[in-house]
Amino acid sequence: MAKVMSVNCGSSSFKFKLYEMPEEKVICNGIVERIGHDDAIFTIKYNGEKITNIVPVADHGVAVQIVIDKMLEMKIIKSIDEIKATGHRIVQGGAYFDRSVPFDEDAYKKIESLIPLAPLHNKAHLTGFDAFKKVLPNTPAVAVFDTAFHQTMAPEDYVFPIPYEYTEKYMIRRYGAHGTSHKYLSEVGAKYIDKEDKKMIICHLGSGASITAVRNGKCVATSMGLTPLGGIEMNSRTGDMDPSVFYQVASCTGKDVETIFQEFNKKSGLYGVSGVSNDSRDVSAKAAEGDYRSQLALDLWGRRVADFIGQYFVRLGGCDLIIFSAGIGENDSGSRKLALTRIQEALGIEIDWKVNDETFGGKEAVLSTPNSKIKVVVIPTDEEVMIARDAYNICLK
């Protein structure tokens, strides 16, 4: 048995989960939020107890030290040497990585070179790695990439129809995201398909959302593009649209490229159309009151999810299983219904709407009836356990 920590560092946050491996037993988990502030929020859950403290956290190094000190204080670990490996989520691995790798100097430099493709994420991931290296200098680390699972796409699925020199010189292509989640869901979803050639469409639907076509455990196509801005409409992101919209907004408003890019990332999607919130629950509540723009925002969302499912049905030459997962996909029966009602006639899907309404809060369930031509399921995702598995397998097995 060995203790392995899954690490997910954002620009101002640090999420962690400590596992006993290879049993994959969760020992504790938590988060440090508002890093860089005197009123940062540190939460840890252990042995059925949840502890939250408001503490000053100057940087990620301080955050990591606070977490380790708390684990020692609560006797979760007796010494730092008990943590035998760490696995670090990395959003952008570019074309360099098609699997998880030891977090060595070469990996570090390549991740650093990809910061322009994920400026907020990759920089934060490196900051988190540096912090852990300082606090746990003798503990091996593994880099686990969101983009790795999507490296099996064919060029016709990842190359954009722009001057090819941009593709080659600036690495502008489709990379996708949420690959660790899609890989996990494809492995769990395989048990629902009783044949050798397994075709599935995986809908990871959260604040950020992506849909992936998977055949026999490998990604065929995925909705997110060069960055997480692409694909379906999201809580605050546009998703795919006519590229000239960017030009037109710039021409009409006089705003610079960076300002518009941030607006398309943070003030668009459900938030932009509804004008209500970047939380889908708020938009749904407003739509239930009869607000036109909120209902329009939800209808746009449902249409785009349905469109991608239809597109990937054709791309795969059929489909055996549709999976819904992540925050919205796992918990919001209304949002699932928005998508499913738009594809049920065309794809011969039949849903037990009572089961759909009763599925939330971490439940795994089959939503479709035995008469449905395609099985539809909800499977809670678990990116952290995938990170821990890779860290254990690479460093300790």
C-alpha positions as CSV (number, residue, x, y, z in Angstrom):
1,M,0.0,0.0,0.0
2,A,1.2,3.5,-0.8
3,K,-0.2,7.0,-0.4
4,V,-0.5,9.0,-3.6
5,M,-1.9,12.5,-4.0
6,S,-3.8,13.8,-7.0
7,V,-3.2,17.5,-7.5
8,N,-5.1,20.1,-9.5
9,C,-3.7,23.6,-9.3
10,G,-5.6,26.6,-10.8
11,S,-4.5,30.2,-10.9
12,S,-5.8,30.9,-7.4
13,S,-6.8,27.4,-6.2
14,F,-5.3,24.1,-5.2
15,K,-7.5,20.9,-5.1
16,F,-6.1,17.7,-3.7
17,K,-7.1,14.1,-3.0
18,L,-5.0,11.6,-1.1
19,Y,-5.4,8.0,-2.0
20,E,-4.3,4.6,-0.6
21,M,-3.1,2.8,-3.7
22,P,-3.5,0.5,-5.4
23,E,-6.8,0.0,-3.5
24,E,-7.9,3.5,-4.7
25,K,-9.3,4.3,-1.3
26,V,-9.8,8.0,-0.7
27,I,-8.1,9.0,2.6
28,C,-8.9,12.7,2.5
29,N,-9.5,15.5,0.1
30,G,-9.9,19.3,0.0
31,I,-9.2,22.6,-1.6
32,V,-7.5,25.9,-0.9
33,E,-9.3,28.8,-2.6
34,R,-8.4,32.5,-3.0
35,I,-4.7,31.9,-3.0
36,G,-2.9,35.2,-2.9
37,H,-5.3,36.7,-0.4
38,D,-5.3,37.1,3.4
39,D,-8.8,35.6,3.5
40,A,-8.1,32.4,1.6
41,I,-10.4,29.4,2.3
42,F,-8.9,26.1,3.3
43,T,-11.2,23.1,3.4
44,I,-10.3,19.5,4.2
45,K,-12.5,16.4,4.5
46,Y,-11.3,13.4,6.5
47,N,-13.0,10.5,8.2
48,G,-16.5,12.0,7.7
49,E,-15.4,15.4,9.1
50,K,-15.2,18.6,7.2
51,I,-13.0,21.4,8.5
52,T,-12.9,24.9,6.9
53,N,-10.5,27.7,8.0
54,I,-10.0,31.3,6.7
55,V,-6.2,31.8,6.5
56,P,-3.7,34.1,4.7
57,V,-2.2,32.2,1.8
58,A,0.4,34.3,-0.1
59,D,1.1,31.7,-2.9
60,H,0.8,28.1,-3.9
61,G,3.9,27.2,-1.8
62,V,2.1,28.4,1.3
63,A,-1.0,26.5,0.3
64,V,0.8,23.2,-0.1
65,Q,2.6,23.7,3.2
66,I,-0.7,24.4,5.0
67,V,-2.2,21.2,3.6
68,I,0.8,19.0,4.5
69,D,1.0,20.6,8.0
70,K,-2.8,19.9,8.5
71,M,-2.4,16.3,7.4
72,L,0.4,15.9,9.9
73,E,-1.6,17.6,12.7
74,M,-4.6,15.4,12.1
75,K,-2.4,12.3,11.9
76,I,-3.6,11.6,8.4
77,I,0.1,11.0,7.7
78,K,2.9,10.5,10.2
79,S,5.6,12.0,8.0
80,I,5.9,13.6,4.6
81,D,7.7,10.5,3.5
82,E,4.4,8.6,3.5
83,I,3.4,10.4,0.4
84,K,5.1,8.2,-2.2
85,A,4.0,10.1,-5.4
86,T,2.0,13.0,-6.7
87,G,0.0,13.3,-9.9
88,H,-0.5,16.7,-11.4
89,R,-3.3,17.6,-13.8
90,I,-2.0,19.5,-16.8
91,V,-4.6,21.1,-19.1
92,Q,-2.5,21.5,-22.2
93,G,0.1,18.9,-23.4
94,G,0.0,19.9,-27.0
95,A,1.1,17.3,-29.5
96,Y,4.0,16.4,-27.3
97,F,2.2,14.0,-25.0
98,D,-0.2,11.1,-25.7
99,R,0.1,9.7,-22.2
100,S,1.1,10.7,-18.7
101,V,4.8,11.0,-18.1
102,P,7.3,11.6,-15.2
103,F,7.3,15.3,-14.3
104,D,11.0,15.7,-15.2
105,E,12.9,18.7,-16.6
106,D,12.0,17.8,-20.2
107,A,8.3,17.6,-19.4
108,Y,8.5,20.9,-17.4
109,K,10.1,22.8,-20.4
110,K,7.5,21.4,-22.9
111,I,4.6,22.3,-20.6
112,E,6.1,25.8,-20.1
113,S,6.4,26.2,-23.9
114,L,2.7,25.5,-24.2
115,I,1.6,28.3,-21.8
116,P,0.5,30.5,-24.8
117,L,-2.1,27.8,-25.6
118,A,-3.4,27.7,-22.0
119,P,-2.0,30.8,-20.2
120,L,-4.0,30.6,-17.0
121,H,-3.9,26.8,-16.6
122,N,-0.4,25.7,-17.6
123,K,1.3,28.4,-15.7
124,A,-0.7,27.6,-12.6
125,H,0.1,23.9,-13.0
126,L,3.8,24.6,-13.1
127,T,3.5,26.9,-10.0
128,G,1.8,24.0,-8.2
129,F,4.5,21.6,-9.2
130,D,7.2,23.9,-8.1
131,A,5.4,24.3,-4.7
132,F,5.2,20.6,-4.2
133,K,8.8,20.1,-5.3
134,K,9.8,22.6,-2.5
135,V,7.7,20.9,0.2
136,L,8.2,17.3,-0.9
137,P,11.6,17.4,-2.6
138,N,12.1,13.6,-2.7
139,T,8.6,12.6,-3.9
140,P,8.4,11.7,-7.5
141,A,5.7,13.4,-9.6
142,V,3.8,12.6,-12.8
143,A,2.2,15.0,-15.3
144,V,-1.3,13.9,-16.4
145,F,-2.6,15.7,-19.5
146,D,-6.2,16.7,-20.3
147,T,-5.2,16.6,-24.0
148,A,-3.5,13.2,-24.1
149,F,-6.6,11.1,-24.6
150,H,-7.4,13.1,-27.8
151,Q,-4.1,12.4,-29.5
152,T,-5.6,9.4,-31.3
153,M,-7.6,11.7,-33.6
154,A,-6.9,11.6,-37.3
155,P,-5.6,14.8,-39.0
156,E,-8.9,15.3,-40.7
157,D,-10.4,15.6,-37.2
158,Y,-7.8,17.9,-35.6
159,V,-6.5,20.2,-38.4
160,F,-8.3,23.5,-38.9
161,P,-8.8,24.7,-42.5
162,I,-6.5,27.7,-42.2
163,P,-3.2,28.4,-44.0
164,Y,-1.2,25.3,-43.2
165,E,1.8,27.3,-42.2
166,Y,-0.1,28.4,-39.1
167,T,-0.8,24.8,-38.2
168,E,2.9,24.0,-38.5
169,K,4.5,27.1,-37.1
170,Y,2.2,28.0,-34.3
171,M,0.8,24.5,-33.4
172,I,-2.7,25.8,-34.1
173,R,-5.0,22.7,-34.2
174,R,-7.7,20.9,-32.2
175,Y,-6.4,19.6,-28.9
176,G,-9.6,19.1,-26.9
177,A,-9.9,19.0,-23.1
178,H,-11.3,16.9,-20.3
179,G,-9.4,13.9,-21.7
180,T,-8.8,12.4,-18.3
181,S,-12.5,12.4,-17.6
182,H,-13.4,11.1,-21.1
183,K,-10.8,8.2,-20.7
184,Y,-12.3,7.3,-17.3
185,L,-15.9,7.3,-18.6
186,S,-14.9,5.3,-21.7
187,E,-13.5,2.6,-19.4
188,V,-16.5,2.5,-17.1
189,G,-18.9,2.8,-20.1
190,A,-17.4,-0.3,-21.8
191,K,-19.3,-2.6,-19.3
192,Y,-22.6,-1.5,-20.8
193,I,-21.7,-2.6,-24.3
194,D,-21.9,-6.4,-24.9
195,K,-19.9,-6.6,-28.2
196,E,-16.3,-6.2,-29.4
197,D,-16.7,-3.0,-31.5
198,K,-17.8,-0.4,-28.9
199,K,-19.0,3.0,-30.1
200,M,-19.9,5.7,-27.5
201,I,-20.5,9.4,-27.3
202,I,-19.4,10.9,-24.0
203,C,-20.9,14.2,-22.8
204,H,-18.8,15.8,-20.1
205,L,-21.2,18.6,-19.3
206,G,-20.2,21.1,-16.6
207,S,-19.4,24.8,-16.4
208,G,-16.9,23.8,-19.1
209,A,-18.2,21.1,-21.4
210,S,-17.0,18.8,-24.1
211,I,-18.4,15.9,-26.1
212,T,-16.2,13.1,-27.5
213,A,-16.7,10.3,-29.9
214,V,-14.9,7.2,-28.7
215,R,-14.5,3.9,-30.5
216,N,-12.9,0.9,-28.7
217,G,-11.5,3.1,-26.0
218,K,-9.9,5.6,-28.3
219,C,-10.9,9.2,-29.1
220,V,-12.1,9.7,-32.7
221,A,-13.3,13.3,-32.4
222,T,-13.9,15.9,-29.7
223,S,-15.7,19.2,-29.5
224,M,-13.3,21.5,-27.8
225,G,-10.7,23.0,-30.1
226,L,-7.4,24.9,-29.8
227,T,-8.6,26.0,-26.4
228,P,-11.6,25.2,-24.1
229,L,-13.5,28.0,-25.8
230,G,-14.6,25.7,-28.7
231,G,-17.4,23.2,-29.0
232,I,-20.8,23.5,-27.4
233,E,-22.2,26.6,-25.8
234,M,-21.1,26.6,-22.1
235,N,-22.0,28.5,-18.9
236,S,-19.8,31.5,-19.9
237,R,-18.1,30.4,-23.2
238,T,-19.4,30.8,-26.7
239,G,-18.5,27.4,-28.1
240,D,-18.2,27.1,-31.9
241,M,-19.6,29.9,-34.1
242,D,-18.9,31.8,-37.3
243,P,-15.3,33.2,-37.0
244,S,-16.4,36.5,-38.5
245,V,-18.4,37.2,-35.3
246,F,-15.1,38.1,-33.7
247,Y,-14.1,40.5,-36.5
248,Q,-17.6,42.1,-36.5
249,V,-17.6,42.7,-32.7
250,A,-14.1,44.3,-33.0
251,S,-15.3,46.5,-35.9
252,C,-18.5,47.6,-34.2
253,T,-17.1,48.2,-30.7
254,G,-13.5,49.1,-31.2
255,K,-12.5,46.7,-28.5
256,D,-9.1,45.0,-28.7
257,V,-8.5,41.3,-29.3
258,E,-7.8,40.5,-25.7
259,T,-10.9,42.2,-24.4
260,I,-13.2,40.4,-26.8
261,F,-11.5,37.0,-26.2
262,Q,-12.1,37.4,-22.5
263,E,-15.7,38.3,-23.1
264,F,-16.2,35.3,-25.3
265,N,-14.7,33.1,-22.5
266,K,-16.2,34.7,-19.4
267,K,-19.3,36.7,-20.4
268,S,-20.9,34.6,-23.2
269,G,-22.7,31.3,-23.4
270,L,-25.6,30.9,-21.0
271,Y,-24.5,34.1,-19.2
272,G,-24.2,36.2,-22.3
273,V,-27.6,35.2,-23.8
274,S,-29.6,35.2,-20.6
275,G,-27.9,38.2,-18.9
276,V,-28.6,36.4,-15.6
277,S,-25.7,34.3,-14.4
278,N,-22.8,32.0,-15.4
279,D,-24.4,29.4,-13.2
280,S,-26.8,27.1,-15.2
281,R,-28.9,26.6,-12.1
282,D,-29.7,30.3,-11.9
283,V,-30.5,30.5,-15.6
284,S,-32.8,27.4,-15.3
285,A,-34.6,29.0,-12.3
286,K,-35.2,32.3,-14.3
287,A,-36.4,30.3,-17.3
288,A,-38.9,28.6,-15.1
289,E,-40.3,32.0,-14.2
290,G,-41.0,32.6,-17.9
291,D,-37.9,34.7,-18.7
292,Y,-37.5,34.6,-22.5
293,R,-33.7,35.1,-22.8
294,S,-33.0,32.5,-20.1
295,Q,-35.1,29.9,-22.0
296,L,-33.4,30.9,-25.2
297,A,-30.0,30.4,-23.6
298,L,-31.0,26.9,-22.5
299,D,-32.6,26.0,-25.9
300,L,-29.3,27.1,-27.6
301,W,-27.4,24.8,-25.2
302,G,-29.7,21.9,-25.8
303,R,-29.5,22.3,-29.5
304,R,-25.7,22.4,-29.6
305,V,-25.4,19.3,-27.4
306,A,-27.9,17.5,-29.7
307,D,-26.0,18.7,-32.8
308,F,-22.7,17.3,-31.6
309,I,-24.3,14.0,-30.6
310,G,-25.8,13.7,-34.1
311,Q,-22.5,14.7,-35.8
312,Y,-20.6,12.0,-33.8
313,F,-23.3,9.4,-34.5
314,V,-22.5,9.9,-38.2
315,R,-18.7,10.1,-37.5
316,L,-18.8,6.7,-35.6
317,G,-21.1,5.1,-38.1
318,G,-23.6,4.5,-35.3
319,C,-23.5,4.5,-31.5
320,D,-24.0,1.9,-28.7
321,L,-23.9,4.2,-25.7
322,I,-24.4,7.8,-24.8
323,I,-22.9,8.9,-21.5
324,F,-23.8,12.0,-19.5
325,S,-21.4,13.1,-16.8
326,A,-19.8,16.1,-14.9
327,G,-21.7,18.7,-12.8
328,I,-24.6,19.3,-15.2
329,G,-24.6,15.9,-16.9
330,E,-24.7,14.1,-13.6
331,N,-27.1,16.3,-11.6
332,D,-29.4,18.3,-13.9
333,S,-32.2,16.1,-15.2
334,G,-33.7,19.2,-17.0
335,S,-30.6,19.9,-19.0
336,R,-30.3,16.2,-20.0
337,K,-33.9,16.4,-21.2
338,L,-33.1,19.5,-23.3
339,A,-30.6,17.4,-25.3
340,L,-32.3,14.0,-25.3
341,T,-35.7,15.3,-26.6
342,R,-33.9,16.8,-29.6
343,I,-32.3,13.5,-30.6
344,Q,-34.7,10.8,-29.5
345,E,-36.8,10.7,-32.7
346,A,-33.8,10.7,-35.1
347,L,-31.7,8.2,-33.2
348,G,-34.5,5.9,-31.9
349,I,-33.9,6.7,-28.3
350,E,-36.5,6.0,-25.6
351,I,-36.0,7.4,-22.1
352,D,-37.5,6.6,-18.8
353,W,-38.2,10.1,-17.7
354,K,-38.9,9.1,-14.1
355,V,-35.5,7.6,-13.8
356,N,-34.0,10.7,-15.4
357,D,-35.7,12.9,-12.8
358,E,-34.4,10.7,-10.0
359,T,-30.8,10.6,-11.1
360,F,-28.5,13.1,-9.5
361,G,-26.0,13.5,-6.7
362,G,-23.4,10.9,-7.8
363,K,-25.8,8.2,-8.9
364,E,-24.9,5.9,-11.8
365,A,-28.0,4.9,-13.8
366,V,-29.4,3.7,-17.1
367,L,-31.9,6.3,-18.4
368,S,-33.0,4.5,-21.5
369,T,-35.6,1.8,-21.7
370,P,-35.0,-1.7,-23.1
371,N,-36.7,-0.6,-26.3
372,S,-34.2,2.2,-27.0
373,K,-31.9,1.7,-30.0
374,I,-29.0,3.4,-28.1
375,K,-28.4,2.9,-24.4
376,V,-28.2,6.2,-22.4
377,V,-26.5,6.3,-19.0
378,V,-25.3,8.7,-16.3
379,I,-21.9,7.9,-15.0
380,P,-20.2,10.1,-12.4
381,T,-16.7,11.0,-13.6
382,D,-13.6,10.7,-11.5
383,E,-10.6,12.5,-12.9
384,E,-8.7,12.3,-9.6
385,V,-8.6,8.5,-9.5
386,M,-7.2,8.5,-13.0
387,I,-4.4,10.9,-12.0
388,A,-3.6,8.7,-8.9
389,R,-3.6,5.5,-11.0
390,D,-1.1,7.0,-13.4
391,A,1.1,8.4,-10.6
392,Y,1.1,5.0,-8.9
393,N,1.7,3.0,-12.1
394,I,4.5,5.2,-13.3
395,C,6.3,5.8,-10.1
396,L,5.6,2.8,-7.8
397,K,4.3,-0.2,-9.7
